[in-house]
Amino acid sequence: MAGEVFVICEQADGKLKIISNEILTKAREISAALGTELAAVIIGSGVEPLGQELSGWANKVFVIDSPQLANYSTDGYTKALGKLLTEQQPKLVLSGASSQGRDLIPRLAARMKGGFASNCSDLNMENGRLVTTRPVYGEKTYAQVALKGEGVQFISIRPKAIVPVDPETPMGGQVVKVEADVTPEDLKTKVVEVLKGIEGIIELTEADIIVSGGRGTKGDEGFKCVEELAMELNAAIGASRSAVDAGWKPHSFQVGQTGKVVSPQLYIATGISGAIQHLAGMRTSKVIVAINKDPEAPIFKVADYGIVADLFKACPLLTEEIRKLKAQQ
Ligand SMILES: Cc1cc2nc3c(=O)[nH]c(=O)nc-3n(C[C@H](O)[C@H](O)[C@H](O)COP(=O)(O)OP(=O)(O)OC[C@H]3O[C@@H](n4cnc5c(N)ncnc54)[C@H](O)[C@@H]3O)c2cc1C
């Protein structure tokens, strides 16, 4: 079975994360082009039912289920996955460039002395070679990267870069249980509390629409009109670092170089100037709308649609218009 394409899937609370379906969609295409089989790996505690779900998406599913893996830990996940990959010797390992993927995949690649291309926005076969596309220089341009050598290659793909497509017919993959072999002594960190996201708030990296607010919102109270617009659009709420540093929103809302990298269908930036570090997190959004009262604000250089206006007037107007449109449907 050596030489397969492996996908390291992600789950939360026993539910498969959408990033897994995105990566599996691309992996199906690549494994077909390479003429190899596709294997999905799911890891955690109580994740056996996901093995069945994933069997529709891959030729084989490895399930690593252990109480020691209930919470993500660098040590536990690296040990369990490192053992599986060493035994199976895949040709290519794909994962999401999510918070987990960013932490885990470079470590696994180093452990297996493999090549690694991180945070790719695409991956294709060109003249028999795997070529990845990676945004560089704060997303100002893209580099085409091909990995050299015979060893296993690791590639992480950013969330929302691939549109997930169900297989035409379920692939009926064989589900294989794998011993985790992780003991409490292996875990150098202890999770004392898991802070859940706010109920009803859509996760930024999974959202099709994001409405973000910056320093221009002038505070918690000012942010409310941004949140109302987001709610009406069924969108996730984002924030610039200034809004996060000021304590108006938690860090989990931050978009940018030191926050989350997002690529939604629609990104609405309100009261955000468009600093390069913010653009690094949202430039690949399909459509960008900027609302800013300064016509010279740099955000307008990347925006597809610009509204030069006071956000406290523009956001409620937009919300009202969307409400009316929805009422007509
Ligand atoms: C190492 C490093 C990492 C960083 N990482 C990040 C990151 O991940 N994410 C990030 O966002 N930043 C990051 N930054 C900070 C970044 O450089 C900017 O300081 C920050 O993005 C600015 O946030 P802002 O646009 O909300 O604020 P400002 O730059 O102050 O812009 C506020 C904007 O609001 C507009 N405005 C004001 N009032 C109104 C109104 N009533 N209606 C409409 N518009 C209005 C103004 O015209 C202005 O354009 C980082 C910086 C460094 C050095």
The ligand as an SDF file (V2000), in Angstrom:
LIG
                    3D

 53 58  0  0  0  0  0  0  0  0999 V2000
    4.0140   42.2710   13.2730 C   0  0  0  0  0  0  0  0  0  0  0  0
    2.6410   42.8590   13.0570 C   0  0  0  0  0  0  0  0  0  0  0  0
    1.5800   42.0110   12.8770 C   0  0  0  0  0  0  0  0  0  0  0  0
    0.2930   42.5400   12.6540 C   0  0  0  0  0  0  0  0  0  0  0  0
   -0.7490   41.6700   12.4730 N   0  0  0  0  0  0  0  0  0  0  0  0
   -1.9830   42.1820   12.1710 C   0  0  0  0  0  0  0  0  0  0  0  0
   -3.0780   41.3250   11.8930 C   0  0  0  0  0  0  0  0  0  0  0  0
   -2.9960   40.0910   11.9370 O   0  0  0  0  0  0  0  0  0  0  0  0
   -4.2670   41.8940   11.5830 N   0  0  0  0  0  0  0  0  0  0  0  0
   -4.4470   43.2550   11.5150 C   0  0  0  0  0  0  0  0  0  0  0  0
   -5.5680   43.7030   11.2300 O   0  0  0  0  0  0  0  0  0  0  0  0
   -3.4190   44.0810   11.8070 N   0  0  0  0  0  0  0  0  0  0  0  0
   -2.2020   43.5900   12.1480 C   0  0  0  0  0  0  0  0  0  0  0  0
   -1.1900   44.4400   12.4680 N   0  0  0  0  0  0  0  0  0  0  0  0
   -1.5040   45.8760   12.6590 C   0  0  0  0  0  0  0  0  0  0  0  0
   -1.5870   46.6530   11.3760 C   0  0  0  0  0  0  0  0  0  0  0  0
   -0.3190   47.1430   11.0220 O   0  0  0  0  0  0  0  0  0  0  0  0
   -2.5470   47.8700   11.5570 C   0  0  0  0  0  0  0  0  0  0  0  0
   -2.0900   48.6520   12.6350 O   0  0  0  0  0  0  0  0  0  0  0  0
   -3.9940   47.4800   11.8200 C   0  0  0  0  0  0  0  0  0  0  0  0
   -4.4240   46.5320   10.8580 O   0  0  0  0  0  0  0  0  0  0  0  0
   -4.8650   48.7210   11.7220 C   0  0  0  0  0  0  0  0  0  0  0  0
   -6.1600   48.4080   12.0920 O   0  0  0  0  0  0  0  0  0  0  0  0
   -7.3710   49.2880   11.5710 P   0  0  0  0  0  0  0  0  0  0  0  0
   -7.3660   49.3080   10.0840 O   0  0  0  0  0  0  0  0  0  0  0  0
   -8.5890   48.8200   12.2670 O   0  0  0  0  0  0  0  0  0  0  0  0
   -7.0380   50.7250   12.1790 O   0  0  0  0  0  0  0  0  0  0  0  0
   -6.5540   52.0380   11.4680 P   0  0  0  0  0  0  0  0  0  0  0  0
   -5.3430   51.8110   10.6430 O   0  0  0  0  0  0  0  0  0  0  0  0
   -6.4630   53.0730   12.5310 O   0  0  0  0  0  0  0  0  0  0  0  0
   -7.7260   52.4020   10.4570 O   0  0  0  0  0  0  0  0  0  0  0  0
   -8.9970   52.7900   10.8610 C   0  0  0  0  0  0  0  0  0  0  0  0
   -9.7470   53.1630    9.5910 C   0  0  0  0  0  0  0  0  0  0  0  0
  -11.0890   53.4620    9.9370 O   0  0  0  0  0  0  0  0  0  0  0  0
  -11.5140   54.5420    9.1160 C   0  0  0  0  0  0  0  0  0  0  0  0
  -12.6370   55.1770    9.8290 N   0  0  0  0  0  0  0  0  0  0  0  0
  -12.6050   55.8940   10.9860 C   0  0  0  0  0  0  0  0  0  0  0  0
  -13.8350   56.2680   11.3370 N   0  0  0  0  0  0  0  0  0  0  0  0
  -14.6750   55.8010   10.3700 C   0  0  0  0  0  0  0  0  0  0  0  0
  -16.0890   55.8460   10.1790 C   0  0  0  0  0  0  0  0  0  0  0  0
  -16.8920   56.4630   11.0530 N   0  0  0  0  0  0  0  0  0  0  0  0
  -16.5970   55.2610    9.0810 N   0  0  0  0  0  0  0  0  0  0  0  0
  -15.8140   54.6310    8.1590 C   0  0  0  0  0  0  0  0  0  0  0  0
  -14.4700   54.5460    8.3140 N   0  0  0  0  0  0  0  0  0  0  0  0
  -13.9200   55.1030    9.4030 C   0  0  0  0  0  0  0  0  0  0  0  0
  -10.3040   55.4320    8.9640 C   0  0  0  0  0  0  0  0  0  0  0  0
  -10.4220   56.2270    7.8000 O   0  0  0  0  0  0  0  0  0  0  0  0
   -9.1850   54.4020    8.8700 C   0  0  0  0  0  0  0  0  0  0  0  0
   -8.9080   54.0720    7.5270 O   0  0  0  0  0  0  0  0  0  0  0  0
    0.0830   43.9460   12.6690 C   0  0  0  0  0  0  0  0  0  0  0  0
    1.1820   44.7830   12.8530 C   0  0  0  0  0  0  0  0  0  0  0  0
    2.4340   44.2580   13.0450 C   0  0  0  0  0  0  0  0  0  0  0  0
    3.5970   45.2010   13.2480 C   0  0  0  0  0  0  0  0  0  0  0  0
  1  2  1  0
  2  3  1  0
  2 52  2  0
  3  4  2  0
  4  5  1  0
  4 50  1  0
  5  6  2  0
  6  7  1  0
  6 13  1  0
  7  8  2  0
  7  9  1  0
  9 10  1  0
 10 11  2  0
 10 12  1  0
 12 13  2  0
 13 14  1  0
 14 15  1  0
 14 50  1  0
 15 16  1  0
 16 17  1  0
 16 18  1  0
 18 19  1  0
 18 20  1  0
 20 21  1  0
 20 22  1  0
 22 23  1  0
 23 24  1  0
 24 25  2  0
 24 26  1  0
 24 27  1  0
 27 28  1  0
 28 29  2  0
 28 30  1  0
 28 31  1  0
 31 32  1  0
 32 33  1  0
 33 34  1  0
 33 48  1  0
 34 35  1  0
 35 36  1  0
 35 46  1  0
 36 37  1  0
 36 45  1  0
 37 38  2  0
 38 39  1  0
 39 40  1  0
 39 45  2  0
 40 41  1  0
 40 42  2  0
 42 43  1  0
 43 44  2  0
 44 45  1  0
 46 47  1  0
 46 48  1  0
 48 49  1  0
 50 51  2  0
 51 52  1  0
 52 53  1  0
M  END
$$$$
